């Protein structure tokens, strides 16, 4: 397919497609076609077009995370779990930029809030909220993965916490927490 046709089909889908599964599939297929065309003739791709395509790739990743979070929402058994999922959904807001997806995000958040009201309250609700805030602050201040450049997330095991790449299992990069990060995390416990 021609470069312009593929780009136009992608732009049209981004502007109008309401089904996130179909949109994600369209983005992935379009980007695959465009990568093949780029290998043949990279001079046809302007820096602006490349930036648009990178933004579309970020959107496809955000849609994947959104779908996972929606699945997690249906599995939430306590208010704490529902709040965790709500935080995950809310953190995707900036990356789910087409208006149709933003409306879908709002709908999922409303439904989750209604469901959370009927879920039992866990005894660690307040402590968990403080800990999530601290973890969110730590994660937002953490430098990206040194191997692949993706964001890092706090991982906790029986032996303690560490930074792990969000692209796991594609990237196994990890690093220990610094002393000040440990102190912040311990203050939440």
N, C-alpha and C positions, 0 to 999 in steps of 0.2 A: 504494500500500500504506500502511497505517496506521503511524504513528510507532512505537507499541509493538511491532507485529509486526516491523518492520524492525530495531529495536534488539534484540529477542529473538533473531531469526534471526542477527544479527551476533554476539551474545554466545554463542549455542549453537555457532556455527562456530569462534569463538575458543577455546572450551573443548574441542572434540572433533575438529576437522578436522586430519588428519595430513598431507595433501597441500598443500604450501606454495603451489603454483600455484593450486589451487582456493581456498585461503584468501585469497590475495592478490586474486583475482578477486572473491570474496565481499565483502571489505573495500571494494574500489574501487566495486563496484556499490552496496553499502549506503550508502556515504558520498555517492555521487551522488544517490541517492534522498533521503537525509536533508538534503542541501544544498537540494534543491528544496523540501522540506517546510519547511525553516528560512526560506526566502525568503517563503513564504506565511504562516507563523505562528511567528515566532521566540520568542514568549512561552511556547511549549510545551516549550522546551529549557532545562533547568536548567543552572546552571554545572557541576554534577557530570557531567551527561550530555555537555556540550560537552567537558569534560576527558577523559572516556572516549573520545569520538570522535577527539579530537586524538591520544590514545595509539594508537588503532587506525590512524590515518593514518601515524604514525611507524612502526608495525609493518609496514604495507604497503611503506613505503620500505625498511625493513631487509630484508624478504623479497626485494625486488628486488636489493639489494646482495648478499644471501646467494646468490641464484641466479647472479649474475654471478661471485661468488667460486668457487662450485662449478664453473662452466664454466672459470674460470682454473686451477683445481686440475688439471683433466684436461689442460691445456696445459703444465703445469710441466715443464721439461726438466732443471732442476738442483735441488740441495737449496736453493739460495738462493731460487729462484722458489717452491718449495714452502713455504719458511719465510715468504715474503711473503704467500702466500695464507693460510697458517695464522694469521698476524697479522691479516689482513683478517677472517677468520672469527671469531677470538677477540674482535676489537673489536666484533663484532655481538652478542656474548653478552647484554649488558644490554638490548638492544632487541628480541631475539627471546624475549620473555617467556613465551609459552604453553609449558607443559611438553613438549608434543609436538614443538614446533620446537626446544626446547633439546636434546632427545634426538637429533633429526636433526642438529643442529649437532655434538654430541659424536661421532656416527657419522662424519660427514664429516671431522672432525679426526683421529679414529683411522685412517681409511682413508688420509688424506693423510700421516700420520706413517709408516705402513707403506710407502707408496709412496716417500716421501722417502728412506727408508733404502736403497732400491735405486737411487736417482738418483745420477749422478756429482756429486762435490763440486767446486764452482767454486773457483778459486784465491783468490777474494775473499770467502770465507765469513765469516771473522772481521771483516774490515773492513766488509763489507756489514751484518753484524749490529749492529755499533757504529753505523753510519750510520743504519740503520732505527730503532734506539733513540733516537738524537738527533732524527731526523725526527719520530718519534712524540711525543717530549717537546715539540718545537717546535710541532707541530700541535695538541697538547692544550692548550698555553698560548696559542695564537693567538686573537685576538678573532674573532667571527663575521663573515661577509660584511656589508659596510656597506650593500649594496643589498637583499639578500633575507633576511639573517639566518641562512643555512645555514652549516655549518662551512667553513673554508677548508683547502685542501690545498697542500702544497709541490709546485710544478711546476718541472721542470728542462728547460732547453733548451741548445743549444750556446752561447748568449750568457749563461747563468747561470740562477739560480733565482729564483722569485718566488712569491707567494701567489696562488692562483687559487680561485675559488668552486667548491665540490664540486657545485654544480648546473649546471656547464657542460655542455652548450651553452645551457641555458635562461638562465643568468646569466653575463655576460662580465666580471664584476667581478674586478679583480686589484690587487695592490699590491706594491711592491718589499720585499725583506727589510730589516729594520733592521740596523744595524752589528753589534749583539750576536748577532743571529740568523745573520748571515754567518759570524761567528767560530766559533759553535758548529758550523755546517755544515762549515766548512773544517777544523775539528779532526778530523772523521771521515774526511777524505780523506787 
